[in-house]
Amino acid sequence: MRMMFVTLLAACHSRRAQRDRESRSDFRVAALDSRSSLRLGGNDRRNNLAVRLSISAFIAFAAPSALALDFKPYGRGAFSQIAKAHAGRPLMIHFWSVTCPPCLAELAQWAKIEAERKDVDIVFVNVDSEEDRARAATRAEKAGLGKAVHYGFADDFVEKLYFEAETTWRGELPFTALVAPGGGVVAVTGAIDDPLVLQWLEKHR
């Protein structure tokens, strides 16, 4: 009888010890999960710091180019809106692209005209996609057009944008719309020294 009592007592102690171990084990798991959401361990902390530094570096790298040159969105109706905003003054709306070698070659000439002809308003429209906008900004600034008025194509239906500038224009570059103070428009597809451009500038001197 005594032996049976001792055996039962030992079994009870064994089950209680097992419950205690399971309870402590559950507590440890819960505590680790809780700490992990509040405080990072060594590797996690280093990884998190690396991510934050990477993001900071990206922002520091991207911010200057994003703020250096502001491209206003050029969507449907923009051509008439720009012409209306500059009504009463001679206006040149010049369309260009970083993929157009003649466009890039004459950017410096455009900068010279803009600096010398304060009696003529000049608006530049970059026809590239958003992916090439940073390149366009760099080329424009390098040419001396950092303070000029810039727009960038903001509509995938570019044929509509071409049509609004000139009904026969199919996207050939460089392209310039010469808008008279009274609203008459002369479209020129070609270089800045095209006779039509020079005559128009002389007429509005």
Accessible surface in RSA format (square Angstrom, percent):
REM  Atomic radii and reference values for relative SASA: ProtOr
REM  Chains: A
REM  Algorithm: Lee & Richards
REM  Probe-radius: 1.40
REM  Slices: 20
REM RES _ NUM      All-atoms   Total-Side   Main-Chain    Non-polar    All polar
REM                ABS   REL    ABS   REL    ABS   REL    ABS   REL    ABS   REL
RES MET A   1   194.23 100.6 150.73  99.8  43.50 103.6 131.92 112.2  62.31  82.5
RES ARG A   2   198.63  83.4 189.00  96.3   9.62  22.9  72.04  98.5 126.59  76.7
RES MET A   3   147.30  76.3 143.73  95.1   3.58   8.5 119.86 101.9  27.44  36.4
RES MET A   4   122.24  63.3 115.55  76.5   6.70  15.9  91.57  77.8  30.68  40.6
RES PHE A   5   128.78  64.4 126.41  78.3   2.37   6.2 128.33  77.8   0.45   1.3
RES VAL A   6    73.76  48.5  73.26  66.3   0.50   1.2  73.26  63.7   0.50   1.3
RES THR A   7    78.24  55.6  73.66  74.7   4.58  10.9  64.38  86.5  13.87  21.0
RES LEU A   8   109.56  61.0 109.14  78.1   0.42   1.0 109.29  76.8   0.27   0.7
RES LEU A   9    85.48  47.6  82.25  58.8   3.23   8.1  84.98  59.7   0.50   1.3
RES ALA A  10    57.50  52.9  47.33  73.0  10.17  23.1  52.98  74.6   4.52  12.0
RES ALA A  11    36.03  33.1  28.68  44.3   7.35  16.7  35.35  49.8   0.67   1.8
RES CYS A  12    58.04  43.9  53.81  60.0   4.24  10.0  15.17  38.4  42.87  46.2
RES HIS A  13    99.05  54.1  95.01  66.0   4.05  10.3  66.63  68.7  32.42  37.7
RES SER A  14    69.02  58.3  59.79  79.8   9.22  21.2  31.12  66.3  37.90  53.1
RES ARG A  15   132.95  55.8 131.84  67.2   1.11   2.6  56.24  76.9  76.71  46.5
RES ARG A  16   130.07  54.6 130.07  66.3   0.00   0.0  37.22  50.9  92.85  56.3
RES ALA A  17    40.44  37.2  35.17  54.3   5.28  12.0  39.82  56.1   0.62   1.6
RES GLN A  18    89.32  49.9  89.32  65.3   0.00   0.0  14.33  30.5  74.99  56.9
RES ARG A  19   140.87  59.1 136.83  69.8   4.04   9.6  65.54  89.6  75.33  45.7
RES ASP A  20    64.38  45.1  62.81  62.5   1.58   3.7   9.73  22.9  54.65  54.5
RES ARG A  21   133.24  55.9 128.82  65.7   4.42  10.5  56.00  76.5  77.24  46.8
RES GLU A  22    92.57  53.1  89.99  68.1   2.58   6.1  39.97  77.3  52.60  42.9
RES SER A  23    69.17  58.5  60.59  80.9   8.58  19.8  28.93  61.6  40.24  56.4
RES ARG A  24   132.78  55.8 130.41  66.5   2.37   5.7  62.90  86.0  69.89  42.4
RES SER A  25    44.77  37.8  44.39  59.2   0.38   0.9  14.84  31.6  29.93  41.9
RES ASP A  26    98.39  68.9  92.51  92.1   5.89  13.9  30.44  71.6  67.95  67.8
RES PHE A  27   145.43  72.8 139.77  86.6   5.66  14.7 145.15  88.0   0.28   0.8
RES ARG A  28   140.41  59.0 138.51  70.6   1.90   4.5  61.70  84.3  78.71  47.7
RES VAL A  29    87.22  57.4  86.03  77.9   1.19   2.9  87.13  75.7   0.09   0.3
RES ALA A  30    60.56  55.7  50.88  78.5   9.68  22.0  56.53  79.6   4.03  10.7
RES ALA A  31    24.49  22.5  16.38  25.3   8.11  18.4  24.10  33.9   0.40   1.0
RES LEU A  32   101.62  56.6  98.22  70.3   3.41   8.6  98.67  69.3   2.95   7.9
RES ASP A  33    91.10  63.8  85.02  84.6   6.09  14.4  27.66  65.1  63.45  63.3
RES SER A  34    58.38  49.3  50.12  66.9   8.27  19.0  31.20  66.4  27.19  38.1
RES ARG A  35   106.37  44.7 105.78  53.9   0.59   1.4  43.60  59.6  62.77  38.0
RES SER A  36    71.05  60.0  54.16  72.3  16.89  38.9  45.29  96.4  25.76  36.1
RES SER A  37    92.16  77.9  52.70  70.3  39.46  90.9  51.11 108.8  41.05  57.5
RES LEU A  38   150.33  83.7 114.40  81.8  35.93  90.3 117.39  82.4  32.93  88.6
RES ARG A  39   156.78  65.8 146.39  74.6  10.40  24.8  55.25  75.5 101.54  61.5
RES LEU A  40    67.88  37.8  60.99  43.6   6.89  17.3  61.71  43.3   6.17  16.6
RES GLY A  41    42.45  52.4   0.00   N/A  42.45  52.4  37.23 102.2   5.22  11.7
RES GLY A  42    41.66  51.4   0.00   N/A  41.66  51.4  26.22  72.0  15.44  34.6
RES ASN A  43   101.79  70.2  96.18  92.9   5.61  13.5  24.27  58.4  77.52  74.9
RES ASP A  44    79.49  55.7  75.54  75.2   3.95   9.3   9.66  22.7  69.82  69.6
RES ARG A  45   135.82  57.0 135.21  68.9   0.62   1.5  54.55  74.6  81.27  49.3
RES ARG A  46   149.62  62.8 143.63  73.2   5.99  14.3  70.49  96.3  79.13  48.0
RES ASN A  47    92.96  64.1  90.95  87.9   2.00   4.8  25.72  61.9  67.23  65.0
RES ASN A  48    58.12  40.1  53.92  52.1   4.19  10.1   8.91  21.4  49.21  47.6
RES LEU A  49    94.12  52.4  93.59  67.0   0.54   1.3  94.12  66.1   0.00   0.0
RES ALA A  50    53.59  49.3  48.06  74.2   5.53  12.6  52.56  74.0   1.03   2.7
RES VAL A  51    82.84  54.5  80.02  72.4   2.82   6.8  82.80  71.9   0.04   0.1
RES ARG A  52   146.75  61.6 144.31  73.6   2.44   5.8  37.31  51.0 109.44  66.3
RES LEU A  53   108.25  60.3 104.90  75.0   3.35   8.4 105.10  73.8   3.14   8.5
RES SER A  54    71.19  60.2  59.34  79.2  11.85  27.3  38.05  81.0  33.13  46.4
RES ILE A  55    95.37  54.3  92.57  69.0   2.80   6.7  95.36  68.7   0.01   0.0
RES SER A  56    63.95  54.0  56.83  75.8   7.12  16.4  31.51  67.1  32.44  45.4
RES ALA A  57    62.18  57.2  50.38  77.7  11.81  26.9  58.66  82.6   3.53   9.3
RES PHE A  58   137.77  68.9 131.67  81.6   6.10  15.9 137.32  83.3   0.45   1.3
RES ILE A  59   101.10  57.5  99.22  73.9   1.88   4.5 101.05  72.8   0.05   0.1
RES ALA A  60    68.26  62.8  50.62  78.1  17.64  40.1  59.45  83.7   8.82  23.4
RES PHE A  61   168.09  84.1 154.06  95.4  14.03  36.5 161.54  97.9   6.56  18.8
RES ALA A  62    31.11  28.6  28.27  43.6   2.84   6.5  30.74  43.3   0.37   1.0
RES ALA A  63    36.26  33.3  30.18  46.6   6.08  13.8  36.01  50.7   0.25   0.7
RES PRO A  64    81.03  59.1  70.14  63.9  10.89  39.6  79.55  65.7   1.48   9.2
RES SER A  65    58.74  49.6  45.09  60.2  13.65  31.4  36.76  78.3  21.98  30.8
RES ALA A  66    73.90  67.9  44.61  68.8  29.29  66.6  56.61  79.7  17.29  45.8
RES LEU A  67   150.76  84.0 124.04  88.7  26.72  67.2 127.42  89.5  23.34  62.8
RES ALA A  68    50.31  46.3  19.97  30.8  30.34  69.0  32.22  45.4  18.09  47.9
RES LEU A  69     9.82   5.5   1.48   1.1   8.34  21.0   3.63   2.5   6.19  16.7
RES ASP A  70   103.66  72.6  89.65  89.2  14.01  33.1  36.77  86.5  66.90  66.7
RES PHE A  71    34.07  17.0  13.07   8.1  21.00  54.6  13.07   7.9  21.00  60.1
RES LYS A  72    92.54  45.1  91.94  56.4   0.60   1.4  50.78  45.7  41.76  44.5
RES PRO A  73   103.42  75.4  88.67  80.8  14.76  53.6  92.60  76.5  10.82  67.3
RES TYR A  74     0.02   0.0   0.02   0.0   0.00   0.0   0.02   0.0   0.00   0.0
RES GLY A  75    20.19  24.9   0.00   N/A  20.19  24.9  15.48  42.5   4.71  10.5
RES ARG A  76   129.25  54.3 102.49  52.2  26.76  63.7  36.67  50.1  92.58  56.1
RES GLY A  77    22.89  28.2   0.00   N/A  22.89  28.2  22.52  61.8   0.37   0.8
RES ALA A  78     8.23   7.6   6.65  10.3   1.58   3.6   7.70  10.8   0.53   1.4
RES PHE A  79    15.94   8.0  15.94   9.9   0.00   0.0  15.94   9.7   0.00   0.0
RES SER A  80    71.36  60.3  63.68  85.0   7.68  17.7  50.56 107.7  20.79  29.1
RES GLN A  81   119.50  66.8 112.01  81.9   7.49  17.8  41.36  88.0  78.15  59.3
RES ILE A  82     5.43   3.1   3.74   2.8   1.69   4.1   5.43   3.9   0.00   0.0
RES ALA A  83    24.22  22.3  18.77  29.0   5.45  12.4  19.26  27.1   4.96  13.1
RES LYS A  84   172.13  84.0 155.94  95.7  16.19  38.6 104.61  94.2  67.52  71.9
RES ALA A  85    83.35  76.6  41.07  63.4  42.28  96.2  52.59  74.1  30.76  81.5
RES HIS A  86    45.84  25.1  40.69  28.3   5.15  13.2  29.00  29.9  16.83  19.6
RES ALA A  87    75.94  69.8  45.56  70.3  30.38  69.1  51.44  72.4  24.50  64.9
RES GLY A  88    55.49  68.4   0.00   N/A  55.49  68.4  30.41  83.5  25.08  56.2
RES ARG A  89    98.51  41.4  97.12  49.5   1.38   3.3  47.22  64.5  51.28  31.1
RES PRO A  90    15.71  11.4  15.71  14.3   0.00   0.0  15.71  13.0   0.00   0.0
RES LEU A  91     1.03   0.6   1.03   0.7   0.00   0.0   1.03   0.7   0.00   0.0
RES MET A  92     0.00   0.0   0.00   0.0   0.00   0.0   0.00   0.0   0.00   0.0
RES ILE A  93     0.00   0.0   0.00   0.0   0.00   0.0   0.00   0.0   0.00   0.0
RES HIS A  94     0.21   0.1   0.21   0.1   0.00   0.0   0.21   0.2   0.00   0.0
RES PHE A  95     0.00   0.0   0.00   0.0   0.00   0.0   0.00   0.0   0.00   0.0
RES TRP A  96     0.54   0.2   0.54   0.3   0.00   0.0   0.22   0.1   0.31   0.5
RES SER A  97     2.53   2.1   2.53   3.4   0.00   0.0   1.20   2.5   1.34   1.9
RES VAL A  98     7.73   5.1   1.11   1.0   6.62  16.0   1.11   1.0   6.62  18.0
RES THR A  99    97.83  69.6  68.31  69.3  29.52  70.4  57.20  76.8  40.63  61.4
RES CYS A 100    11.93   9.0   8.55   9.5   3.39   8.0   9.58  24.3   2.36   2.5
RES PRO A 101    98.95  72.1  92.51  84.3   6.43  23.4  95.92  79.2   3.02  18.8
RES PRO A 102    71.98  52.5  63.84  58.2   8.14  29.6  70.45  58.2   1.53   9.5
RES CYS A 103     0.00   0.0   0.00   0.0   0.00   0.0   0.00   0.0   0.00   0.0
RES LEU A 104    35.13  19.6  22.61  16.2  12.52  31.5  22.81  16.0  12.32  33.2
RES ALA A 105    82.92  76.2  48.80  75.3  34.12  77.6  61.62  86.8  21.30  56.4
RES GLU A 106     7.93   4.6   7.87   6.0   0.06   0.1   5.63  10.9   2.30   1.9
RES LEU A 107     3.15   1.8   3.15   2.3   0.00   0.0   3.15   2.2   0.00   0.0
RES ALA A 108    61.65  56.7  54.70  84.4   6.95  15.8  55.20  77.7   6.45  17.1
RES GLN A 109    88.19  49.3  85.67  62.6   2.52   6.0  33.00  70.2  55.19  41.9
RES TRP A 110     0.26   0.1   0.26   0.1   0.00   0.0   0.26   0.1   0.00   0.0
RES ALA A 111    14.30  13.1  10.17  15.7   4.13   9.4  10.47  14.7   3.83  10.1
RES LYS A 112   131.11  64.0 124.55  76.4   6.56  15.6  73.15  65.8  57.96  61.7
RES ILE A 113    27.88  15.9  27.62  20.6   0.26   0.6  27.88  20.1   0.00   0.0
RES GLU A 114    44.30  25.4  42.45  32.1   1.86   4.4  15.42  29.8  28.88  23.6
RES ALA A 115    64.91  59.7  48.10  74.2  16.80  38.2  50.44  71.0  14.47  38.3
RES GLU A 116   113.47  65.1  84.16  63.7  29.31  69.8  39.38  76.2  74.09  60.5
RES ARG A 117    20.54   8.6  19.42   9.9   1.12   2.7  16.47  22.5   4.07   2.5
RES LYS A 118   152.01  74.2 134.44  82.5  17.56  41.8  99.52  89.6  52.48  55.9
RES ASP A 119    56.27  39.4  47.47  47.3   8.79  20.8  44.22 104.1  12.04  12.0
RES VAL A 120     7.46   4.9   0.00   0.0   7.46  18.0   0.00   0.0   7.46  20.2
RES ASP A 121    26.69  18.7  22.67  22.6   4.02   9.5   7.50  17.6  19.20  19.1
RES ILE A 122    11.26   6.4   0.17   0.1  11.09  26.7   0.17   0.1  11.09  30.1
RES VAL A 123     0.41   0.3   0.41   0.4   0.00   0.0   0.41   0.4   0.00   0.0
RES PHE A 124     0.19   0.1   0.12   0.1   0.07   0.2   0.12   0.1   0.07   0.2
RES VAL A 125     0.00   0.0   0.00   0.0   0.00   0.0   0.00   0.0   0.00   0.0
RES ASN A 126     0.17   0.1   0.00   0.0   0.17   0.4   0.00   0.0   0.17   0.2
RES VAL A 127    25.77  17.0  11.68  10.6  14.09  33.9  11.68  10.2  14.09  38.2
RES ASP A 128    11.13   7.8   5.61   5.6   5.52  13.1   5.20  12.2   5.93   5.9
RES SER A 129    61.46  51.9  46.43  62.0  15.03  34.6  45.85  97.6  15.61  21.9
RES GLU A 130   118.60  68.1 103.90  78.6  14.70  35.0  57.50 111.2  61.10  49.9
RES GLU A 131   146.64  84.2 116.33  88.0  30.31  72.2  72.10 139.5  74.54  60.9
RES ASP A 132    34.34  24.1  34.34  34.2   0.00   0.0   0.04   0.1  34.29  34.2
RES ARG A 133    19.58   8.2  19.39   9.9   0.20   0.5  17.50  23.9   2.08   1.3
RES ALA A 134    60.79  55.9  51.01  78.7   9.79  22.3  56.89  80.1   3.91  10.3
RES ARG A 135   128.90  54.1 124.45  63.4   4.45  10.6  57.54  78.6  71.36  43.2
RES ALA A 136     0.00   0.0   0.00   0.0   0.00   0.0   0.00   0.0   0.00   0.0
RES ALA A 137     6.10   5.6   6.10   9.4   0.00   0.0   6.10   8.6   0.00   0.0
RES THR A 138    80.80  57.5  78.20  79.3   2.60   6.2  54.51  73.2  26.28  39.7
RES ARG A 139    98.61  41.4  96.67  49.3   1.94   4.6  18.40  25.1  80.22  48.6
RES ALA A 140     0.01   0.0   0.01   0.0   0.00   0.0   0.01   0.0   0.00   0.0
RES GLU A 141    70.27  40.3  53.87  40.8  16.40  39.1  19.62  37.9  50.65  41.4
RES LYS A 142   173.26  84.5 136.63  83.8  36.63  87.2  91.77  82.6  81.49  86.8
RES ALA A 143    23.75  21.8   6.56  10.1  17.19  39.1  15.31  21.6   8.45  22.4
RES GLY A 144    51.68  63.7   0.00   N/A  51.68  63.7  30.81  84.6  20.87  46.7
RES LEU A 145     0.62   0.3   0.43   0.3   0.19   0.5   0.62   0.4   0.00   0.0
RES GLY A 146    29.58  36.5   0.00   N/A  29.58  36.5  13.17  36.1  16.42  36.8
RES LYS A 147   211.52 103.2 176.23 108.1  35.29  84.0 126.38 113.8  85.14  90.7
RES ALA A 148    14.55  13.4   0.00   0.0  14.55  33.1   1.01   1.4  13.54  35.9
RES VAL A 149    56.80  37.4  52.95  47.9   3.85   9.3  56.62  49.2   0.17   0.5
RES HIS A 150     2.83   1.5   0.90   0.6   1.93   4.9   0.63   0.6   2.20   2.6
RES TYR A 151    36.35  17.0  36.31  20.7   0.04   0.1  10.76   8.1  25.58  31.5
RES GLY A 152     3.19   3.9   0.00   N/A   3.19   3.9   1.53   4.2   1.66   3.7
RES PHE A 153    11.06   5.5   5.05   3.1   6.00  15.6   5.05   3.1   6.00  17.2
RES ALA A 154    55.28  50.8  19.18  29.6  36.10  82.1  29.14  41.0  26.14  69.2
RES ASP A 155    33.65  23.6  22.10  22.0  11.55  27.3   9.54  22.5  24.11  24.0
RES ASP A 156   147.34 103.2 121.66 121.1  25.68  60.7  41.43  97.5 105.91 105.6
RES PHE A 157    99.97  50.0  94.45  58.5   5.53  14.4  98.98  60.0   0.99   2.8
RES VAL A 158    41.04  27.0  41.04  37.1   0.00   0.0  41.04  35.7   0.00   0.0
RES GLU A 159   104.51  60.0  99.40  75.2   5.11  12.2  54.33 105.1  50.18  41.0
RES LYS A 160    78.32  38.2  75.48  46.3   2.84   6.8  29.15  26.2  49.17  52.4
RES LEU A 161     0.01   0.0   0.00   0.0   0.01   0.0   0.01   0.0   0.00   0.0
RES TYR A 162    34.84  16.3  34.84  19.8   0.00   0.0  10.62   8.0  24.22  29.9
RES PHE A 163   106.58  53.3 103.88  64.3   2.70   7.0 104.11  63.1   2.48   7.1
RES GLU A 164    53.37  30.6  28.86  21.8  24.51  58.4  24.64  47.7  28.74  23.5
RES ALA A 165     6.57   6.0   0.00   0.0   6.57  14.9   0.00   0.0   6.57  17.4
RES GLU A 166    48.68  27.9  43.97  33.3   4.71  11.2  11.32  21.9  37.35  30.5
RES THR A 167    75.66  53.8  69.59  70.6   6.06  14.5  50.63  68.0  25.03  37.8
RES THR A 168   100.01  71.1  85.57  86.7  14.44  34.4  68.49  92.0  31.52  47.7
RES TRP A 169     6.85   2.7   1.09   0.5   5.76  13.5   5.11   2.7   1.73   2.8
RES ARG A 170   164.40  69.0 141.59  72.2  22.81  54.3  63.95  87.4 100.45  60.9
RES GLY A 171    18.89  23.3   0.00   N/A  18.89  23.3   4.16  11.4  14.74  33.0
RES GLU A 172    88.35  50.7  79.47  60.1   8.88  21.1  56.65 109.6  31.70  25.9
RES LEU A 173    45.90  25.6  17.96  12.9  27.93  70.2  17.96  12.6  27.93  75.2
RES PRO A 174     6.69   4.9   6.69   6.1   0.00   0.0   6.69   5.5   0.00   0.0
RES PHE A 175     1.53   0.8   1.53   0.9   0.00   0.0   1.53   0.9   0.00   0.0
RES THR A 176     2.92   2.1   2.92   3.0   0.00   0.0   0.09   0.1   2.83   4.3
RES ALA A 177     0.00   0.0   0.00   0.0   0.00   0.0   0.00   0.0   0.00   0.0
RES LEU A 178     0.24   0.1   0.07   0.1   0.17   0.4   0.07   0.0   0.17   0.5
RES VAL A 179     5.97   3.9   5.97   5.4   0.00   0.0   5.97   5.2   0.00   0.0
RES ALA A 180    27.47  25.3  24.92  38.5   2.55   5.8  24.92  35.1   2.55   6.7
RES PRO A 181    47.71  34.8  38.49  35.1   9.22  33.5  38.98  32.2   8.73  54.3
RES GLY A 182    82.55 101.8   0.00   N/A  82.55 101.8  42.90 117.7  39.65  88.8
RES GLY A 183    44.04  54.3   0.00   N/A  44.04  54.3  28.37  77.9  15.67  35.1
RES GLY A 184    46.94  57.9   0.00   N/A  46.94  57.9  39.78 109.2   7.16  16.0
RES VAL A 185    67.96  44.7  33.05  29.9  34.91  84.1  33.05  28.7  34.91  94.7
RES VAL A 186    63.57  41.8  60.20  54.5   3.37   8.1  63.57  55.2   0.00   0.0
RES ALA A 187    34.28  31.5   9.98  15.4  24.30  55.3  10.16  14.3  24.12  63.9
RES VAL A 188     4.14   2.7   2.71   2.5   1.42   3.4   4.13   3.6   0.01   0.0
RES THR A 189    74.55  53.0  46.87  47.5  27.68  66.0  32.72  44.0  41.83  63.2
RES GLY A 190    21.77  26.8   0.00   N/A  21.77  26.8  19.63  53.9   2.14   4.8
RES ALA A 191    45.65  42.0  38.27  59.1   7.38  16.8  38.41  54.1   7.24  19.2
RES ILE A 192     8.26   4.7   5.50   4.1   2.76   6.7   7.58   5.5   0.68   1.8
RES ASP A 193    88.32  61.9  78.20  77.8  10.12  23.9  23.93  56.3  64.39  64.2
RES ASP A 194    36.59  25.6  31.47  31.3   5.12  12.1   5.92  13.9  30.67  30.6
RES PRO A 195    86.62  63.1  84.25  76.8   2.37   8.6  86.62  71.5   0.00   0.0
RES LEU A 196    89.79  50.0  87.40  62.5   2.39   6.0  87.40  61.4   2.39   6.4
RES VAL A 197     1.23   0.8   1.23   1.1   0.00   0.0   1.23   1.1   0.00   0.0
RES LEU A 198    93.04  51.8  88.34  63.2   4.70  11.8  89.15  62.6   3.89  10.5
RES GLN A 199   115.04  64.3 106.85  78.1   8.20  19.5  44.87  95.5  70.17  53.2
RES TRP A 200    16.96   6.8  12.96   6.3   4.00   9.4  14.27   7.6   2.69   4.4
RES LEU A 201    14.77   8.2  14.77  10.6   0.00   0.0  14.77  10.4   0.00   0.0
RES GLU A 202   111.91  64.2 102.60  77.6   9.31  22.2  48.48  93.8  63.43  51.8
RES LYS A 203   164.90  80.4 130.42  80.0  34.48  82.1  85.83  77.3  79.07  84.2
RES HIS A 204    33.88  18.5  20.25  14.1  13.62  34.9  16.08  16.6  17.80  20.7
RES ARG A 205   177.49  74.5 125.75  64.1  51.74 123.2  68.89  94.2 108.59  65.8
END  Absolute sums over single chains surface
CHAIN  1 A    13373.7      11236.2       2137.5       8180.9       5192.8
END  Absolute sums over all chains
TOTAL         13373.7      11236.2       2137.5       8180.9       5192.8
